[in-house]
Amino acid sequence: MKNDPPGFRPQDAATLRSNALFGRLPDRSLELLVSTAQVRTVPRGTTLFVQDEAADRFFALLDGWVKLYRLTRDGAEAVVTIVAPGETFAEAAMFASGKFPVCAEAVADSRVMTLTAEGFARCLREDDQIAFAMLGSLSVRLRHLVQQIEQLQVQPTAQRVGSFLLRFCPEGSGAANFALPFDKALIARRLGMQPETFSRALAKLRGVGVETQGGTVSVADLDGLRRFCNADAGDGGERGG
């Protein structure tokens, strides 16, 4: 791309294209957005913003993982979601309340692209296709949140964990081996369950070929795991936290 910001790598354009906001934009529109952005590398544990801070920017994750969470009145963390590479976050807050409703923390070494409200507004004035892309991106986000709520309310815990593990697996059939990018306690909080419930769910997944050793996961049959996760929830499986 022309006028890439410092730190923007050739493969980053493909990462952005996987997102609904950037995926259908003409090359000129994408270049316009990227030219106004900043890219920075942040180590694990870095706070990107805090709850109730002024929302004057939004983000696209290029590498790594970012935890979005709310702080309860007693100081406990309620994990809202884990942002994956290629996903954007905080754009709705920038246009709505003007304050971030959550905190954001890198849970792995990450690279983040930041787009300011001022720079994004300038892009909107120059190219109205970006506005339509933003509407499409927010629509995809809403559908994802609805699916997440459905999983928490309906899907048994083993299926919930299996669906989450499939995020790290390649498309297609066969086997897969991978390292979890963050600790199991965080995964349990993201899935709305206690660590001991998460451990029991992993034990049940051994029956469909999923083995874990520390932070390493092996899946013997990806299609088998997908069938298990998509099965009807009326099998009496555990649903509590």
Contacts in CASP RR format, 6 or more apart in sequence:
PFRMAT RR
TARGET T0000
AUTHOR 0000-0000-0000
METHOD contacts of the structure
MODEL  1
MKNDPPGFRPQDAATLRSNALFGRLPDRSLELLVSTAQVRTVPRGTTLFV
QDEAADRFFALLDGWVKLYRLTRDGAEAVVTIVAPGETFAEAAMFASGKF
PVCAEAVADSRVMTLTAEGFARCLREDDQIAFAMLGSLSVRLRHLVQQIE
QLQVQPTAQRVGSFLLRFCPEGSGAANFALPFDKALIARRLGMQPETFSR
ALAKLRGVGVETQGGTVSVADLDGLRRFCNADAGDGGERGG
1 8 0 8 1.000
1 13 0 8 1.000
1 27 0 8 1.000
1 30 0 8 1.000
1 31 0 8 1.000
1 34 0 8 1.000
2 31 0 8 1.000
2 35 0 8 1.000
3 31 0 8 1.000
3 34 0 8 1.000
3 35 0 8 1.000
4 34 0 8 1.000
4 35 0 8 1.000
5 34 0 8 1.000
5 35 0 8 1.000
5 37 0 8 1.000
5 38 0 8 1.000
5 39 0 8 1.000
5 113 0 8 1.000
6 39 0 8 1.000
7 39 0 8 1.000
7 41 0 8 1.000
7 111 0 8 1.000
8 34 0 8 1.000
8 37 0 8 1.000
8 39 0 8 1.000
8 113 0 8 1.000
9 62 0 8 1.000
12 39 0 8 1.000
12 62 0 8 1.000
12 113 0 8 1.000
13 30 0 8 1.000
13 34 0 8 1.000
15 62 0 8 1.000
15 63 0 8 1.000
15 85 0 8 1.000
15 86 0 8 1.000
16 22 0 8 1.000
16 23 0 8 1.000
16 30 0 8 1.000
16 34 0 8 1.000
16 60 0 8 1.000
16 62 0 8 1.000
16 86 0 8 1.000
16 113 0 8 1.000
17 23 0 8 1.000
17 30 0 8 1.000
18 86 0 8 1.000
19 60 0 8 1.000
19 86 0 8 1.000
19 87 0 8 1.000
19 88 0 8 1.000
19 137 0 8 1.000
20 133 0 8 1.000
20 136 0 8 1.000
20 137 0 8 1.000
20 139 0 8 1.000
20 140 0 8 1.000
21 60 0 8 1.000
21 88 0 8 1.000
21 91 0 8 1.000
21 133 0 8 1.000
21 134 0 8 1.000
21 136 0 8 1.000
21 137 0 8 1.000
22 30 0 8 1.000
22 33 0 8 1.000
22 60 0 8 1.000
22 133 0 8 1.000
23 30 0 8 1.000
23 133 0 8 1.000
24 133 0 8 1.000
25 33 0 8 1.000
25 129 0 8 1.000
25 130 0 8 1.000
25 133 0 8 1.000
26 129 0 8 1.000
28 127 0 8 1.000
29 123 0 8 1.000
29 127 0 8 1.000
29 129 0 8 1.000
29 130 0 8 1.000
29 133 0 8 1.000
32 123 0 8 1.000
32 126 0 8 1.000
32 127 0 8 1.000
32 130 0 8 1.000
33 115 0 8 1.000
33 120 0 8 1.000
33 123 0 8 1.000
33 130 0 8 1.000
34 113 0 8 1.000
36 115 0 8 1.000
36 116 0 8 1.000
36 119 0 8 1.000
36 120 0 8 1.000
36 122 0 8 1.000
36 123 0 8 1.000
37 60 0 8 1.000
37 113 0 8 1.000
37 114 0 8 1.000
37 115 0 8 1.000
38 113 0 8 1.000
38 114 0 8 1.000
39 62 0 8 1.000
39 111 0 8 1.000
39 112 0 8 1.000
39 113 0 8 1.000
39 114 0 8 1.000
40 111 0 8 1.000
40 112 0 8 1.000
40 114 0 8 1.000
41 109 0 8 1.000
41 110 0 8 1.000
41 111 0 8 1.000
42 48 0 8 1.000
42 106 0 8 1.000
42 109 0 8 1.000
42 110 0 8 1.000
42 111 0 8 1.000
42 112 0 8 1.000
43 106 0 8 1.000
43 109 0 8 1.000
44 106 0 8 1.000
44 107 0 8 1.000
44 108 0 8 1.000
44 109 0 8 1.000
44 110 0 8 1.000
45 105 0 8 1.000
45 106 0 8 1.000
45 107 0 8 1.000
46 105 0 8 1.000
46 106 0 8 1.000
46 110 0 8 1.000
47 103 0 8 1.000
47 104 0 8 1.000
47 105 0 8 1.000
48 59 0 8 1.000
48 66 0 8 1.000
48 104 0 8 1.000
48 105 0 8 1.000
48 106 0 8 1.000
48 112 0 8 1.000
49 55 0 8 1.000
49 90 0 8 1.000
49 100 0 8 1.000
49 103 0 8 1.000
49 104 0 8 1.000
50 100 0 8 1.000
50 103 0 8 1.000
51 70 0 8 1.000
51 71 0 8 1.000
51 100 0 8 1.000
51 101 0 8 1.000
51 102 0 8 1.000
51 103 0 8 1.000
52 99 0 8 1.000
52 100 0 8 1.000
53 99 0 8 1.000
53 100 0 8 1.000
54 98 0 8 1.000
54 99 0 8 1.000
54 100 0 8 1.000
55 90 0 8 1.000
55 93 0 8 1.000
55 94 0 8 1.000
55 97 0 8 1.000
55 98 0 8 1.000
55 99 0 8 1.000
55 100 0 8 1.000
55 117 0 8 1.000
56 94 0 8 1.000
56 98 0 8 1.000
56 116 0 8 1.000
56 117 0 8 1.000
56 118 0 8 1.000
57 90 0 8 1.000
57 94 0 8 1.000
57 114 0 8 1.000
57 115 0 8 1.000
57 116 0 8 1.000
57 117 0 8 1.000
58 88 0 8 1.000
58 89 0 8 1.000
58 90 0 8 1.000
58 91 0 8 1.000
58 93 0 8 1.000
58 94 0 8 1.000
58 114 0 8 1.000
58 115 0 8 1.000
58 117 0 8 1.000
58 120 0 8 1.000
59 66 0 8 1.000
59 88 0 8 1.000
59 89 0 8 1.000
59 90 0 8 1.000
59 104 0 8 1.000
59 112 0 8 1.000
59 113 0 8 1.000
59 114 0 8 1.000
59 115 0 8 1.000
60 86 0 8 1.000
60 87 0 8 1.000
60 88 0 8 1.000
60 112 0 8 1.000
60 113 0 8 1.000
60 115 0 8 1.000
61 83 0 8 1.000
61 84 0 8 1.000
61 85 0 8 1.000
61 86 0 8 1.000
61 87 0 8 1.000
61 88 0 8 1.000
61 89 0 8 1.000
61 110 0 8 1.000
61 111 0 8 1.000
61 112 0 8 1.000
61 113 0 8 1.000
62 85 0 8 1.000
62 86 0 8 1.000
62 110 0 8 1.000
62 111 0 8 1.000
62 112 0 8 1.000
62 113 0 8 1.000
63 85 0 8 1.000
63 109 0 8 1.000
63 110 0 8 1.000
63 111 0 8 1.000
64 85 0 8 1.000
64 106 0 8 1.000
64 108 0 8 1.000
64 109 0 8 1.000
64 110 0 8 1.000
64 111 0 8 1.000
64 181 0 8 1.000
65 82 0 8 1.000
65 83 0 8 1.000
65 84 0 8 1.000
65 85 0 8 1.000
65 106 0 8 1.000
65 107 0 8 1.000
65 108 0 8 1.000
65 110 0 8 1.000
65 181 0 8 1.000
65 182 0 8 1.000
66 82 0 8 1.000
66 83 0 8 1.000
66 89 0 8 1.000
66 104 0 8 1.000
66 105 0 8 1.000
66 106 0 8 1.000
66 107 0 8 1.000
66 110 0 8 1.000
66 112 0 8 1.000
67 79 0 8 1.000
67 82 0 8 1.000
67 83 0 8 1.000
67 104 0 8 1.000
67 105 0 8 1.000
67 106 0 8 1.000
67 107 0 8 1.000
67 182 0 8 1.000
67 186 0 8 1.000
67 190 0 8 1.000
68 79 0 8 1.000
68 80 0 8 1.000
68 81 0 8 1.000
68 82 0 8 1.000
68 83 0 8 1.000
68 89 0 8 1.000
68 102 0 8 1.000
68 103 0 8 1.000
68 104 0 8 1.000
69 77 0 8 1.000
69 78 0 8 1.000
69 79 0 8 1.000
69 80 0 8 1.000
69 102 0 8 1.000
69 103 0 8 1.000
69 105 0 8 1.000
70 77 0 8 1.000
70 78 0 8 1.000
70 80 0 8 1.000
70 101 0 8 1.000
70 102 0 8 1.000
70 103 0 8 1.000
71 77 0 8 1.000
71 78 0 8 1.000
71 103 0 8 1.000
72 78 0 8 1.000
77 189 0 8 1.000
78 189 0 8 1.000
79 186 0 8 1.000
79 189 0 8 1.000
79 190 0 8 1.000
79 192 0 8 1.000
80 102 0 8 1.000
81 148 0 8 1.000
81 190 0 8 1.000
82 107 0 8 1.000
82 182 0 8 1.000
82 186 0 8 1.000
82 190 0 8 1.000
83 89 0 8 1.000
83 104 0 8 1.000
84 167 0 8 1.000
88 137 0 8 1.000
89 104 0 8 1.000
90 100 0 8 1.000
90 104 0 8 1.000
91 134 0 8 1.000
91 137 0 8 1.000
91 138 0 8 1.000
92 138 0 8 1.000
92 141 0 8 1.000
93 99 0 8 1.000
93 100 0 8 1.000
93 101 0 8 1.000
94 117 0 8 1.000
94 120 0 8 1.000
106 112 0 8 1.000
107 181 0 8 1.000
107 182 0 8 1.000
107 186 0 8 1.000
108 181 0 8 1.000
108 182 0 8 1.000
120 130 0 8 1.000
123 130 0 8 1.000
124 130 0 8 1.000
124 131 0 8 1.000
151 160 0 8 1.000
151 163 0 8 1.000
152 160 0 8 1.000
152 191 0 8 1.000
152 192 0 8 1.000
154 233 0 8 1.000
154 239 0 8 1.000
155 163 0 8 1.000
155 233 0 8 1.000
155 239 0 8 1.000
156 233 0 8 1.000
156 234 0 8 1.000
156 235 0 8 1.000
156 236 0 8 1.000
156 237 0 8 1.000
156 238 0 8 1.000
156 239 0 8 1.000
157 191 0 8 1.000
157 193 0 8 1.000
157 197 0 8 1.000
157 198 0 8 1.000
157 200 0 8 1.000
157 201 0 8 1.000
157 237 0 8 1.000
157 238 0 8 1.000
157 239 0 8 1.000
157 240 0 8 1.000
157 241 0 8 1.000
158 201 0 8 1.000
158 204 0 8 1.000
158 205 0 8 1.000
158 228 0 8 1.000
158 237 0 8 1.000
158 238 0 8 1.000
159 228 0 8 1.000
159 229 0 8 1.000
159 231 0 8 1.000
159 233 0 8 1.000
160 191 0 8 1.000
160 193 0 8 1.000
160 201 0 8 1.000
161 187 0 8 1.000
161 191 0 8 1.000
161 198 0 8 1.000
161 201 0 8 1.000
161 202 0 8 1.000
161 205 0 8 1.000
162 201 0 8 1.000
162 205 0 8 1.000
162 210 0 8 1.000
162 225 0 8 1.000
162 228 0 8 1.000
162 229 0 8 1.000
163 229 0 8 1.000
164 187 0 8 1.000
164 190 0 8 1.000
164 191 0 8 1.000
165 205 0 8 1.000
165 210 0 8 1.000
165 217 0 8 1.000
165 219 0 8 1.000
165 225 0 8 1.000
166 222 0 8 1.000
166 225 0 8 1.000
166 226 0 8 1.000
166 229 0 8 1.000
168 176 0 8 1.000
168 178 0 8 1.000
168 180 0 8 1.000
168 181 0 8 1.000
168 217 0 8 1.000
169 176 0 8 1.000
169 178 0 8 1.000
169 219 0 8 1.000
169 222 0 8 1.000
169 225 0 8 1.000
170 176 0 8 1.000
170 222 0 8 1.000
172 222 0 8 1.000
172 223 0 8 1.000
173 221 0 8 1.000
173 222 0 8 1.000
173 223 0 8 1.000
174 221 0 8 1.000
174 222 0 8 1.000
174 223 0 8 1.000
175 218 0 8 1.000
175 219 0 8 1.000
175 220 0 8 1.000
175 221 0 8 1.000
175 222 0 8 1.000
176 218 0 8 1.000
176 219 0 8 1.000
176 222 0 8 1.000
177 216 0 8 1.000
177 217 0 8 1.000
177 218 0 8 1.000
177 219 0 8 1.000
178 216 0 8 1.000
178 217 0 8 1.000
179 215 0 8 1.000
179 216 0 8 1.000
179 217 0 8 1.000
180 187 0 8 1.000
180 215 0 8 1.000
180 216 0 8 1.000
180 217 0 8 1.000
184 195 0 8 1.000
184 198 0 8 1.000
184 215 0 8 1.000
185 195 0 8 1.000
187 198 0 8 1.000
188 194 0 8 1.000
188 195 0 8 1.000
188 197 0 8 1.000
188 198 0 8 1.000
191 198 0 8 1.000
192 241 0 8 1.000
193 201 0 8 1.000
193 240 0 8 1.000
193 241 0 8 1.000
194 241 0 8 1.000
197 238 0 8 1.000
197 240 0 8 1.000
197 241 0 8 1.000
200 238 0 8 1.000
201 238 0 8 1.000
202 210 0 8 1.000
202 212 0 8 1.000
205 225 0 8 1.000
205 228 0 8 1.000
208 221 0 8 1.000
208 224 0 8 1.000
208 225 0 8 1.000
208 228 0 8 1.000
209 219 0 8 1.000
209 220 0 8 1.000
209 221 0 8 1.000
209 225 0 8 1.000
210 217 0 8 1.000
210 218 0 8 1.000
210 219 0 8 1.000
210 220 0 8 1.000
210 225 0 8 1.000
211 217 0 8 1.000
211 218 0 8 1.000
211 220 0 8 1.000
212 218 0 8 1.000
219 225 0 8 1.000
233 239 0 8 1.000
END
